[in-house]
């Protein structure tokens, strides 16, 4: 799977892409990542990509013609592969694991990072999804793009070493429900009087799995009851 990130600050991604899981996934070619500098598609000697908004107001707005030019150039190189374009914006649909799973099925994800005051409204007609990572405003779309990239990449076969580890994670579907992950423990067995639950020390996998399911459901009811609404 390929990720193409259109941004004014490609260097913002370099350190994160050179560590841990994503670094290994890139080295083993489970995924590909291309960083495209939006400035390369700008106009004039200064490679301008934004202008003041019509009607007045603070800040600068990214130009529709520049984004359109960039996306057409990127798509032209995909050679018929299935691709989706995502606009990272606080006005978009809130990103979640279900959407990440859908996006992991395409060949190429093109992530468009905003900056400055925002986008020309007509840019929305050029994309397939508008995605937000929460109800707050960031300086730009680079952090949301990393969040989407990391979440979707983990679902690509081979990226996570043990595929079964994805099944019990928070927000994965268990018995038709999206629930939080069960509590996890490791050594020491007793730390300042707080002990590891005895069932985890029995070696009885059936009982351990039963305990984990109950604890996951209990935790979800307490911390995120909204995930269980509408379900029996």
Secondary structure, DSSP 8 states (H G I E B T S, - for coil): -EEEEEES-THHHHHHHTSHHHHHHHHTTS-EEEEEEGGGG-BTTTTB-EEE-TT--SSEEE-HHHHHHHHHHHHHTSTT--EEEEEEEEEEEE--HHHHHHHTTSSEEEEEE--TTEE-GGGGGG-SEEEESSSS--SSSHHHHHHHHHHHHTTSTTTSS-GGGGTTSTTSEETTEE--------S-SEETTEE--GGGGS--HHHHHHHHHHHHHHHHHHH-GGGGTT--
